[in-house]
């Protein structure tokens, strides 16, 4: 009898575990998103002459036939801008927290090429449906407010796009308010870095245990660390769509072929395939 109780408990925990890591059981049409390479934060050069998440980088991505990944967050006066970091220090050279600044104040701190941090609306106007977008909803400040602003900004956009976030509540917002928008849960399997998030959140993301909140249509995982039990189980049991970030070598891009649906690359020029030529 004791053995039966133990077996029942093991089966219950296994079922709960699978429930936690399961993605959505179906996804909207993604045909317009597939078959593209995605330039990470645009086709930039590491913030020298072409800064990441700049209009120049996005224009170059389009001109070279790439889709693009970009990041959105809110200023203090609720303007949705395209920028990755919480602070301006790495990219703009000043230690200011972006979400504490108004958009007008933000104009005082240009990108390395002298241009301003762009509004999301400016990027949408530039791209105008020519290539697909992967829009990452950042979690600096009020994540629900950022998700709401991104959702509203995209409502009238006619081009192909999907959204993703490390924060499951951002994707939960889209699940409730825009269920037909393709949404993805970002995750990674590398070592914990204190400056990124808490140890608990890192553990939950690494093992896909927040999927129960976001129920993503795809999972975006860091390619070099895609070796967890949760990833193996999810891929083999549920067969979800997958995005690969961030690919920085041709050999890694080649290895992703056939496994990842949305390859996201950076700081190298992918080789043309016979189909491209």
Backbone as CSV, one residue per row, in Angstrom:
resi,resn,N_x,N_y,N_z,CA_x,CA_y,CA_z,C_x,C_y,C_z
1,UNK,0.828,-1.216,0.000,0.000,0.000,0.000,0.859,1.262,0.000
2,UNK,1.931,1.246,0.811,2.831,2.404,0.864,3.444,2.676,-0.509
3,UNK,3.823,1.596,-1.188,4.422,1.750,-2.517,3.419,2.388,-3.479
4,UNK,2.141,2.009,-3.373,1.119,2.580,-4.240,0.934,4.072,-3.979
5,UNK,0.974,4.447,-2.712,0.851,5.870,-2.369,2.041,6.668,-2.906
6,UNK,3.225,6.095,-2.783,4.417,6.768,-3.303,4.333,6.910,-4.812
7,UNK,3.886,5.835,-5.484,3.746,5.870,-6.933,2.716,6.918,-7.360
8,UNK,1.611,6.967,-6.626,0.574,7.948,-6.932,1.094,9.368,-6.758
9,UNK,1.892,9.583,-5.694,2.462,10.906,-5.449,3.434,11.292,-6.548
10,UNK,4.257,10.343,-6.976,5.220,10.602,-8.055,4.489,10.973,-9.343
11,UNK,3.433,10.223,-9.660,2.664,10.503,-10.868,1.982,11.870,-10.781
12,UNK,1.490,12.203,-9.588,0.846,13.504,-9.398,1.836,14.638,-9.605
13,UNK,3.040,14.502,-9.027,4.063,15.536,-9.174,4.540,15.640,-10.614
14,UNK,4.667,14.489,-11.286,5.080,14.502,-12.692,4.035,15.204,-13.554
15,UNK,2.755,14.918,-13.272,1.697,15.583,-14.012,1.669,17.080,-13.771
16,UNK,1.907,17.488,-12.520,1.953,18.905,-12.187,3.118,19.585,-12.895
17,UNK,4.248,18.904,-12.914,5.438,19.444,-13.588,5.172,19.674,-15.068
18,UNK,4.561,18.701,-15.725,4.257,18.846,-17.152,3.232,19.950,-17.390
19,UNK,2.294,20.095,-16.465,1.312,21.167,-16.580,1.976,22.534,-16.493
20,UNK,2.988,22.651,-15.644,3.688,23.922,-15.471,4.473,24.316,-16.711
21,UNK,5.104,23.356,-17.379,5.987,23.686,-18.501,5.274,23.663,-19.850
22,UNK,4.016,23.259,-19.870,3.311,23.127,-21.146,3.082,24.488,-21.798
23,UNK,3.333,24.598,-23.103,2.978,25.820,-23.847,1.492,25.794,-24.185
24,UNK,1.044,26.781,-24.957,-0.333,26.775,-25.444,-0.555,25.538,-26.315
25,UNK,-1.766,25.031,-26.310,-2.024,23.806,-27.070,-2.251,24.057,-28.559
26,UNK,-2.342,25.320,-28.969,-2.405,25.657,-30.389,-1.917,27.090,-30.537
27,UNK,-1.607,27.481,-31.756,-1.140,28.845,-31.973,-1.768,29.417,-33.240
28,UNK,-1.894,30.742,-33.306,-2.425,31.378,-34.526,-1.501,31.119,-35.704
29,UNK,-1.922,31.547,-36.862,-1.132,31.378,-38.083,0.206,32.106,-37.951
30,UNK,1.292,31.378,-38.166,2.638,31.960,-38.052,3.388,31.916,-39.378
31,UNK,2.697,31.632,-40.461,3.378,31.451,-41.748,4.136,32.695,-42.177
32,UNK,3.627,33.886,-41.843,4.296,35.127,-42.231,5.536,35.401,-41.395
33,UNK,5.696,34.675,-40.290,6.854,34.855,-39.416,7.959,33.843,-39.701
34,UNK,7.607,32.749,-40.352,8.555,31.657,-40.568,9.397,31.885,-41.818
35,UNK,10.582,31.253,-41.830,11.463,31.332,-42.989,12.333,32.571,-43.025
36,UNK,12.367,33.327,-41.917,13.164,34.548,-41.837,14.302,34.385,-40.837
37,UNK,15.387,35.123,-41.073,16.400,35.335,-40.053,16.111,36.685,-39.407
38,UNK,16.260,36.757,-38.092,15.912,37.970,-37.356,17.165,38.638,-36.797
39,UNK,17.370,39.890,-37.172,18.521,40.655,-36.689,18.227,41.169,-35.274
40,UNK,19.065,40.777,-34.338,18.872,41.113,-32.924,19.087,42.600,-32.679
41,UNK,18.015,43.303,-32.295,18.032,44.756,-32.087,18.398,45.502,-33.370
42,UNK,18.014,44.926,-34.506,18.367,45.508,-35.791,19.726,45.043,-36.245
43,UNK,20.125,45.446,-37.426,21.428,45.051,-37.980,22.469,46.076,-37.532
44,UNK,22.912,45.938,-36.288,23.840,46.913,-35.697,25.260,46.361,-35.681
45,UNK,26.203,47.213,-35.299,27.612,46.816,-35.298,28.235,46.855,-33.904
46,UNK,27.399,46.731,-32.873,27.937,46.757,-31.524,28.031,48.162,-30.954
47,UNK,27.179,49.068,-31.454,27.076,50.439,-30.923,28.257,51.334,-31.283
48,UNK,28.790,51.152,-32.454,29.849,52.038,-32.916,29.251,53.054,-33.908
49,UNK,29.135,52.660,-35.157,28.524,53.550,-36.141,27.035,53.280,-36.313
50,UNK,26.633,52.054,-36.020,25.214,51.687,-36.134,24.760,51.138,-34.788
51,UNK,24.151,51.957,-33.937,23.759,51.495,-32.606,22.616,50.479,-32.652
52,UNK,22.575,49.618,-31.659,21.469,48.685,-31.519,20.162,49.445,-31.289
53,UNK,19.065,48.871,-31.726,17.733,49.456,-31.524,17.635,50.890,-32.037
54,UNK,18.348,51.171,-33.109,18.281,52.500,-33.729,17.538,52.395,-35.050
55,UNK,17.012,53.508,-35.530,16.344,53.516,-36.827,17.296,53.098,-37.940
56,UNK,18.573,53.465,-37.798,19.582,53.071,-38.780,19.721,51.546,-38.821
57,UNK,19.781,50.925,-37.656,19.921,49.470,-37.583,18.697,48.769,-38.158
58,UNK,17.529,49.301,-37.912,16.311,48.691,-38.439,16.224,48.877,-39.954
59,UNK,16.649,50.026,-40.438,16.645,50.264,-41.878,17.600,49.298,-42.584
60,UNK,18.772,49.086,-42.004,19.742,48.167,-42.597,19.217,46.731,-42.598
61,UNK,18.522,46.353,-41.543,17.952,45.003,-41.490,16.966,44.800,-42.637
62,UNK,16.124,45.770,-42.839,15.152,45.673,-43.946,15.847,45.612,-45.295
63,UNK,16.825,46.500,-45.492,17.513,46.567,-46.777,18.236,45.260,-47.109
64,UNK,18.617,44.519,-46.074,19.327,43.255,-46.285,18.412,42.034,-46.205
65,UNK,17.124,42.286,-46.096,16.167,41.185,-46.164,15.992,40.399,-44.886
66,UNK,16.237,41.020,-43.746,16.073,40.341,-42.460,14.854,40.874,-41.720
67,UNK,14.220,39.970,-40.961,13.300,40.420,-39.940,14.116,41.004,-38.803
68,UNK,13.448,41.483,-37.770,14.208,42.088,-36.677,13.525,41.874,-35.335
69,UNK,14.370,41.762,-34.327,13.930,41.722,-32.933,14.226,43.077,-32.330
70,UNK,13.331,43.572,-31.464,13.545,44.858,-30.814,12.887,44.849,-29.436
71,UNK,13.234,45.857,-28.634,12.781,45.919,-27.241,11.969,47.183,-27.005
72,UNK,10.874,47.059,-26.251,10.073,48.242,-25.941,9.904,48.403,-24.437
73,UNK,9.912,49.668,-23.995,9.624,50.010,-22.615,9.079,51.425,-22.561
74,UNK,8.584,51.825,-21.388,7.906,53.107,-21.237,8.780,54.143,-20.545
75,UNK,8.639,55.391,-20.991,9.244,56.521,-20.291,8.331,56.932,-19.130
76,UNK,8.788,57.900,-18.345,8.000,58.368,-17.202,6.676,58.984,-17.626
77,UNK,6.615,59.550,-18.837,5.365,60.137,-19.326,4.654,59.204,-20.311
78,UNK,4.922,57.908,-20.161,4.182,56.849,-20.863,4.341,56.883,-22.379
79,UNK,5.529,57.242,-22.829,5.862,57.117,-24.252,6.584,55.782,-24.461
80,UNK,6.119,55.008,-25.432,6.704,53.696,-25.686,7.913,53.861,-26.605
81,UNK,9.094,53.544,-26.072,10.331,53.727,-26.822,11.017,52.380,-27.035
82,UNK,11.964,52.375,-27.960,12.678,51.148,-28.316,14.082,51.213,-27.715
83,UNK,14.287,50.439,-26.654,15.566,50.435,-25.940,15.606,49.182,-25.076
84,UNK,16.791,48.608,-24.923,16.904,47.339,-24.203,17.153,47.488,-22.715
85,UNK,18.182,48.219,-22.329,18.644,48.232,-20.941,17.734,49.038,-20.026
86,UNK,17.860,48.755,-18.746,17.148,49.559,-17.749,17.732,50.960,-17.662
87,UNK,19.054,51.066,-17.763,19.714,52.365,-17.697,20.335,52.717,-19.045
88,UNK,20.710,53.980,-19.195,21.314,54.455,-20.433,22.831,54.299,-20.442
89,UNK,23.409,53.782,-19.376,24.857,53.818,-19.195,25.626,53.100,-20.296
90,UNK,25.257,51.858,-20.624,26.032,51.068,-21.585,25.971,51.667,-22.980
91,UNK,24.801,52.102,-23.398,24.615,52.553,-24.777,24.841,54.056,-24.936
92,UNK,24.331,54.845,-23.995,24.381,56.310,-24.138,25.432,56.964,-23.245
93,UNK,26.044,56.187,-22.346,27.135,56.725,-21.538,26.728,57.553,-20.348
94,UNK,25.464,57.496,-19.936,25.019,58.252,-18.768,24.202,57.318,-17.874
95,UNK,24.471,57.378,-16.580,23.849,56.438,-15.642,22.490,56.962,-15.182
96,UNK,21.518,56.916,-16.082,20.146,57.323,-15.780,19.210,56.163,-16.084
97,UNK,18.199,55.993,-15.250,17.201,54.940,-15.447,16.147,55.438,-16.434
98,UNK,15.957,54.701,-17.507,15.102,55.190,-18.588,13.678,55.466,-18.121
99,UNK,13.089,54.565,-17.350,11.667,54.745,-17.044,11.402,55.850,-16.022
100,UNK,12.469,56.482,-15.523,12.289,57.644,-14.645,12.395,58.956,-15.426
101,UNK,12.678,58.885,-16.716,12.844,60.072,-17.551,11.641,60.257,-18.459
102,UNK,11.273,61.507,-18.705,10.256,61.787,-19.708,10.881,61.636,-21.092
103,UNK,10.030,61.595,-22.109,10.559,61.469,-23.466,11.393,62.692,-23.847
104,UNK,10.973,63.866,-23.433,11.748,65.078,-23.714,13.115,65.017,-23.051
105,UNK,13.163,64.534,-21.817,14.446,64.400,-21.117,15.329,63.369,-21.810
106,UNK,14.716,62.351,-22.360,15.466,61.292,-23.037,16.204,61.824,-24.263
107,UNK,15.675,62.854,-24.886,16.310,63.422,-26.074,17.662,64.062,-25.755
108,UNK,17.929,64.318,-24.482,19.209,64.907,-24.078,20.346,63.894,-24.122
109,UNK,19.995,62.612,-24.258,21.002,61.545,-24.209,20.924,60.713,-25.493
110,UNK,21.607,61.159,-26.543,21.501,60.478,-27.845,22.235,59.135,-27.859
111,UNK,21.908,58.351,-28.861,22.627,57.116,-29.144,24.017,57.467,-29.687
112,UNK,24.933,56.498,-29.757,26.305,56.799,-30.189,26.427,57.449,-31.565
113,UNK,25.470,57.277,-32.442,25.544,57.907,-33.773,24.913,59.290,-33.784
114,UNK,24.483,59.771,-32.600,23.891,61.093,-32.510,22.384,61.121,-32.666
115,UNK,21.782,59.997,-33.030,20.325,59.954,-33.183,19.652,59.749,-31.826
116,UNK,18.363,59.997,-31.787,17.602,59.848,-30.548,17.085,58.415,-30.403
117,UNK,16.888,58.008,-29.171,16.220,56.733,-28.926,14.840,56.809,-29.580
118,UNK,14.504,55.868,-30.475,13.269,56.021,-31.250,12.016,55.641,-30.469
119,UNK,10.930,56.288,-30.837,9.614,55.851,-30.399,9.253,54.565,-31.145
120,UNK,8.485,53.715,-30.505,8.035,52.488,-31.157,7.204,52.827,-32.388
121,UNK,6.403,53.888,-32.304,5.580,54.299,-33.443,6.437,54.661,-34.650
122,UNK,7.623,55.235,-34.417,8.521,55.577,-35.518,9.057,54.317,-36.202
123,UNK,9.341,53.308,-35.404,9.844,52.053,-35.968,8.752,51.371,-36.788
124,UNK,7.534,51.343,-36.266,6.429,50.729,-37.000,6.181,51.457,-38.319
125,UNK,6.289,52.769,-38.296,6.109,53.549,-39.521,7.223,53.249,-40.518
126,UNK,8.447,53.093,-40.022,9.581,52.784,-40.892,9.435,51.402,-41.525
127,UNK,9.135,50.412,-40.725,9.069,49.034,-41.222,7.837,48.835,-42.108
128,UNK,6.700,49.302,-41.628,5.468,49.326,-42.431,5.150,47.964,-43.059
129,UNK,5.365,46.898,-42.297,4.985,45.574,-42.761,5.925,44.922,-43.748
130,UNK,7.057,45.559,-44.048,7.966,45.015,-45.067,8.666,43.742,-44.595
131,UNK,8.972,43.654,-43.315,9.605,42.468,-42.743,8.926,42.178,-41.404
132,UNK,9.013,40.942,-40.916,8.371,40.613,-39.638,9.161,41.130,-38.434
133,UNK,8.444,41.349,-37.340,9.031,41.862,-36.108,8.827,40.888,-34.953
134,UNK,9.855,40.775,-34.114,9.731,40.127,-32.811,9.860,41.240,-31.776
135,UNK,8.782,41.532,-31.081,8.738,42.663,-30.151,8.880,42.136,-28.728
136,UNK,10.021,42.449,-28.095,10.218,42.034,-26.705,9.695,43.109,-25.764
137,UNK,8.780,42.727,-24.900,8.228,43.626,-23.889,9.139,43.567,-22.661
138,UNK,9.813,44.674,-22.376,10.719,44.720,-21.231,9.927,44.814,-19.928
139,UNK,10.612,44.579,-18.821,9.966,44.516,-17.510,10.472,45.596,-16.565
140,UNK,11.157,46.618,-17.082,11.645,47.709,-16.244,10.483,48.651,-15.941
141,UNK,10.177,48.838,-14.684,9.019,49.650,-14.337,7.784,48.772,-14.206
142,UNK,6.642,49.271,-14.667,5.363,48.568,-14.567,5.166,47.681,-15.791
143,UNK,5.358,46.381,-15.617,5.346,45.477,-16.771,3.962,45.399,-17.411
144,UNK,2.903,45.467,-16.606,1.557,45.421,-17.177,1.282,46.659,-18.021
145,UNK,1.748,47.818,-17.547,1.566,49.053,-18.310,2.329,48.999,-19.626
146,UNK,3.522,48.417,-19.617,4.308,48.293,-20.843,3.614,47.355,-21.824
147,UNK,3.118,46.216,-21.310,2.411,45.266,-22.167,1.162,45.905,-22.766
148,UNK,0.438,46.651,-21.967,-0.776,47.324,-22.446,-0.439,48.341,-23.540
149,UNK,0.619,49.130,-23.317,1.021,50.130,-24.313,1.463,49.465,-25.608
150,UNK,2.215,48.368,-25.505,2.655,47.654,-26.702,1.472,47.057,-27.455
151,UNK,0.548,46.497,-26.708,-0.644,45.897,-27.316,-1.447,46.954,-28.060
152,UNK,-1.636,48.099,-27.456,-2.393,49.179,-28.098,-1.660,49.722,-29.318
153,UNK,-0.333,49.840,-29.231,0.445,50.352,-30.359,0.372,49.417,-31.564
154,UNK,0.246,48.121,-31.308,0.256,47.134,-32.381,-1.129,46.865,-32.975
155,UNK,-2.167,47.345,-32.334,-3.527,47.023,-32.780,-3.795,47.450,-34.216
156,UNK,-3.286,48.596,-34.608,-3.539,49.058,-35.965,-2.443,48.706,-36.952
157,UNK,-1.435,47.958,-36.500,-0.306,47.633,-37.375,-0.665,46.438,-38.253
158,UNK,-0.431,46.564,-39.546,-0.855,45.537,-40.506,0.229,44.512,-40.829
159,UNK,1.477,44.782,-40.462,2.556,43.865,-40.800,2.621,42.671,-39.871
160,UNK,3.411,41.648,-40.233,3.560,40.456,-39.387,4.433,40.747,-38.167
161,UNK,4.017,40.248,-37.033,4.787,40.437,-35.805,4.384,39.385,-34.768
162,UNK,5.240,39.219,-33.788,4.903,38.456,-32.594,5.491,39.197,-31.404
163,UNK,5.086,38.822,-30.207,5.593,39.464,-28.995,6.209,38.397,-28.091
164,UNK,7.125,38.842,-27.235,7.770,37.942,-26.286,8.208,38.743,-25.074
165,UNK,8.503,38.032,-23.972,8.998,38.704,-22.780,9.575,37.671,-21.825
166,UNK,10.534,38.115,-21.018,10.991,37.286,-19.907,9.942,37.258,-18.798
167,UNK,9.166,38.313,-18.695,8.189,38.415,-17.613,6.887,37.742,-18.032
168,UNK,6.491,36.670,-17.359,5.292,35.941,-17.795,4.010,36.764,-17.715
169,UNK,3.960,37.760,-16.831,2.745,38.559,-16.718,2.539,39.459,-17.937
170,UNK,3.627,39.812,-18.609,3.493,40.571,-19.853,2.786,39.729,-20.905
171,UNK,3.189,38.460,-21.016,2.543,37.586,-21.991,1.151,37.157,-21.534
172,UNK,0.945,37.103,-20.237,-0.394,36.811,-19.725,-1.369,37.934,-20.112
173,UNK,-0.848,39.176,-20.129,-1.690,40.290,-20.562,-2.148,40.073,-22.004
174,UNK,-1.228,39.673,-22.866,-1.596,39.423,-24.260,-2.528,38.218,-24.365
175,UNK,-2.293,37.210,-23.542,-3.170,36.035,-23.567,-4.616,36.430,-23.272
176,UNK,-4.805,37.332,-22.333,-6.155,37.731,-21.937,-6.765,38.764,-22.876
177,UNK,-5.931,39.687,-23.370,-6.456,40.836,-24.100,-6.247,40.781,-25.609
178,UNK,-5.314,39.961,-26.067,-5.064,39.823,-27.503,-4.641,38.380,-27.790
179,UNK,-5.541,37.423,-27.566,-5.170,36.002,-27.679,-4.744,35.579,-29.073
180,UNK,-5.105,36.350,-30.103,-4.724,35.984,-31.473,-3.339,36.488,-31.864
181,UNK,-2.696,37.249,-30.978,-1.323,37.689,-31.230,-0.367,36.567,-30.801
182,UNK,0.546,36.204,-31.682,1.522,35.157,-31.361,2.426,35.659,-30.250
183,UNK,2.516,34.903,-29.162,3.279,35.332,-27.990,4.305,34.263,-27.610
184,UNK,5.444,34.733,-27.058,6.516,33.821,-26.691,7.056,34.091,-25.299
185,UNK,7.495,33.034,-24.643,8.119,33.154,-23.336,9.637,33.066,-23.503
186,UNK,10.338,34.121,-23.120,11.800,34.109,-23.142,12.337,33.354,-21.945
187,UNK,13.426,32.631,-22.141,14.037,31.863,-21.053,15.504,31.606,-21.379
188,UNK,16.241,31.115,-20.404,17.657,30.824,-20.602,18.112,29.814,-19.559
189,UNK,19.221,29.147,-19.856,19.684,28.094,-18.971,21.057,28.309,-18.386
190,UNK,21.641,29.475,-18.605,22.990,29.728,-18.103,23.030,29.970,-16.606
191,UNK,24.203,30.304,-16.075,24.342,30.559,-14.634,23.625,31.840,-14.222
192,UNK,23.224,31.878,-12.978,22.517,33.037,-12.440,23.441,34.241,-12.339
193,UNK,22.920,35.395,-12.772,23.627,36.662,-12.634,22.777,37.588,-11.789
194,UNK,23.319,38.014,-10.681,22.556,38.791,-9.704,21.951,40.043,-10.314
195,UNK,22.673,40.661,-11.273,22.182,41.911,-11.847,20.989,41.710,-12.774
196,UNK,20.735,40.471,-13.198,19.632,40.210,-14.127,18.292,40.076,-13.410
197,UNK,18.238,39.255,-12.387,16.999,39.019,-11.659,17.308,38.223,-10.391
198,UNK,16.273,37.814,-9.680,16.469,37.039,-8.463,16.804,35.592,-8.809
199,UNK,17.400,34.907,-7.858,17.745,33.499,-8.057,16.492,32.666,-8.306
200,UNK,15.396,32.971,-7.602,14.154,32.226,-7.787,13.615,32.402,-9.203
201,UNK,13.576,33.647,-9.684,13.067,33.891,-11.030,13.950,33.220,-12.067
202,UNK,15.267,33.267,-11.855,16.177,32.591,-12.782,15.860,31.098,-12.845
203,UNK,15.641,30.487,-11.697,15.328,29.052,-11.646,14.024,28.760,-12.393
204,UNK,13.002,29.577,-12.152,11.705,29.364,-12.791,11.795,29.512,-14.308
205,UNK,12.554,30.518,-14.766,12.716,30.711,-16.203,13.537,29.593,-16.827
206,UNK,14.613,29.233,-16.173,15.503,28.195,-16.700,14.758,26.892,-16.935
207,UNK,13.856,26.573,-16.024,13.145,25.292,-16.105,11.723,25.434,-16.639
208,UNK,11.429,26.590,-17.241,10.170,26.827,-17.947,8.939,26.733,-17.047
209,UNK,9.123,26.954,-15.759,8.024,26.789,-14.820,7.057,27.966,-14.819
210,UNK,7.377,29.022,-15.595,6.440,30.148,-15.720,5.524,29.990,-16.931
211,UNK,5.721,28.917,-17.705,4.848,28.703,-18.858,3.379,28.600,-18.460
212,UNK,3.140,28.167,-17.218,1.764,28.040,-16.743,1.079,29.399,-16.652
213,UNK,1.850,30.470,-16.521,1.285,31.812,-16.455,1.117,32.429,-17.839
214,UNK,2.102,32.229,-18.698,2.077,32.876,-20.017,1.460,32.012,-21.105
215,UNK,1.450,30.681,-20.919,0.985,29.741,-21.935,1.392,30.204,-23.330
216,UNK,2.699,30.219,-23.578,3.218,30.800,-24.821,2.942,29.933,-26.044
217,UNK,2.863,30.600,-27.199,2.786,29.878,-28.470,4.164,29.393,-28.896
218,UNK,5.211,30.103,-28.441,6.577,29.652,-28.694,7.433,29.990,-27.474
219,UNK,8.544,29.299,-27.362,9.523,29.572,-26.310,10.797,30.041,-26.981
220,UNK,11.340,31.147,-26.487,12.608,31.691,-26.992,13.681,31.391,-25.960
221,UNK,14.623,30.526,-26.325,15.620,30.063,-25.363,17.022,30.427,-25.840
222,UNK,17.904,30.672,-24.877,19.304,30.966,-25.214,19.954,29.694,-25.749
223,UNK,20.399,29.752,-26.988,20.872,28.556,-27.684,22.028,27.835,-26.969
224,UNK,23.063,28.547,-26.490,24.193,27.825,-25.878,23.820,27.052,-24.618
225,UNK,22.652,27.359,-24.022,22.292,26.714,-22.750,21.014,25.893,-22.874
226,UNK,20.698,25.493,-24.073,19.471,24.735,-24.332,19.680,23.257,-24.021
227,UNK,19.921,22.957,-22.734,20.230,21.568,-22.369,19.532,21.149,-21.077
228,UNK,18.396,21.756,-20.770,17.716,21.411,-19.532,16.689,20.307,-19.780
229,UNK,16.338,19.602,-18.709,15.329,18.554,-18.811,13.999,19.129,-19.268
230,UNK,13.666,20.316,-18.759,12.390,20.929,-19.126,12.320,21.210,-20.625
231,UNK,13.419,21.726,-21.191,13.425,21.984,-22.625,13.283,20.681,-23.410
232,UNK,13.984,19.646,-22.984,13.921,18.357,-23.683,12.509,17.798,-23.650
233,UNK,11.895,17.837,-22.471,10.538,17.314,-22.338,9.545,18.139,-23.153
234,UNK,9.659,19.465,-23.045,8.719,20.316,-23.750,8.812,20.110,-25.262
235,UNK,10.052,20.058,-25.779,10.242,19.890,-27.220,9.710,18.545,-27.704
236,UNK,9.916,17.498,-26.922,9.562,16.159,-27.368,8.119,15.765,-27.087
237,UNK,7.518,16.357,-26.055,6.143,16.019,-25.719,5.134,16.967,-26.355
238,UNK,5.478,18.261,-26.411,4.507,19.252,-26.851,4.819,19.844,-28.233
239,UNK,6.057,19.712,-28.690,6.472,20.184,-30.022,6.069,21.642,-30.279
240,UNK,6.481,22.550,-29.407,6.120,23.958,-29.616,7.002,24.610,-30.671
241,UNK,6.634,25.810,-31.075,7.521,26.614,-31.890,8.624,27.153,-30.993
242,UNK,9.815,27.380,-31.583,10.976,27.806,-30.803,11.692,28.962,-31.493
243,UNK,12.142,29.903,-30.692,13.021,30.966,-31.173,14.383,30.780,-30.521
244,UNK,15.443,31.049,-31.270,16.807,30.869,-30.777,17.483,32.223,-30.616
245,UNK,17.997,32.498,-29.412,18.732,33.738,-29.198,20.001,33.428,-28.413
246,UNK,21.029,34.264,-28.466,21.290,35.126,-29.601,22.450,34.480,-30.344
247,UNK,22.270,34.190,-31.621,23.236,33.437,-32.417,24.316,34.385,-32.926
248,UNK,25.574,34.062,-32.641,26.674,34.950,-33.033,27.717,34.262,-33.916
249,UNK,27.412,33.046,-34.385,28.330,32.329,-35.273,27.534,31.547,-36.303
250,UNK,28.086,31.437,-37.513,27.409,30.705,-38.574,27.204,29.238,-38.201
251,UNK,28.171,28.642,-37.525,28.062,27.221,-37.175,26.896,26.976,-36.228
252,UNK,26.651,27.929,-35.333,25.512,27.802,-34.416,24.203,27.981,-35.180
253,UNK,24.193,28.937,-36.104,23.001,29.131,-36.933,22.686,27.874,-37.739
254,UNK,23.723,27.244,-38.284,23.524,26.009,-39.049,22.948,24.904,-38.170
255,UNK,23.416,24.824,-36.927,22.928,23.798,-36.005,21.464,24.009,-35.619
256,UNK,21.011,25.256,-35.684,19.627,25.563,-35.307,18.632,25.210,-36.395
257,UNK,19.123,25.021,-37.611,18.234,24.740,-38.738,17.465,23.446,-38.499
258,UNK,16.168,23.526,-38.667,15.321,22.352,-38.479,14.801,22.192,-37.065
259,UNK,15.383,22.922,-36.116,14.938,22.849,-34.723,14.235,24.122,-34.294
260,UNK,14.817,25.260,-34.664,14.283,26.554,-34.247,13.565,27.231,-35.412
261,UNK,12.403,27.781,-35.107,11.585,28.413,-36.134,11.979,29.864,-36.371
262,UNK,12.440,30.568,-35.319,12.783,31.978,-35.416,14.219,32.184,-34.948
263,UNK,15.219,32.033,-35.820,16.617,32.242,-35.416,16.930,33.739,-35.318
264,UNK,17.492,34.158,-34.188,17.825,35.564,-33.953,19.336,35.684,-33.885
265,UNK,19.933,36.460,-34.805,21.390,36.537,-34.909,21.883,37.946,-34.618
266,UNK,23.206,38.043,-34.409,23.794,39.342,-34.066,25.293,39.333,-34.361
267,UNK,25.799,40.464,-34.850,27.231,40.752,-34.981,27.974,39.835,-35.956
268,UNK,27.262,39.254,-36.906,27.922,38.584,-38.027,26.940,38.569,-39.191
269,UNK,27.451,38.335,-40.387,26.602,38.286,-41.570,26.327,36.837,-41.937
270,UNK,25.084,36.390,-41.801,24.785,34.992,-42.141,25.099,34.684,-43.602
271,UNK,25.576,33.473,-43.840,25.864,33.034,-45.196,24.559,32.779,-45.929
272,UNK,24.580,33.069,-47.228,23.403,32.777,-48.047,23.262,31.277,-48.251
273,UNK,22.029,30.811,-48.201,21.739,29.406,-48.507,21.373,29.314,-49.983
274,UNK,21.388,28.105,-50.542,20.997,27.960,-51.961,19.617,28.543,-52.241
275,UNK,18.666,28.444,-51.265,17.338,28.996,-51.486,17.364,30.517,-51.574
276,UNK,18.360,31.153,-50.900,18.443,32.601,-50.913,19.019,33.141,-52.210
277,UNK,19.821,32.350,-52.864,20.583,32.827,-54.012,19.704,32.932,-55.255
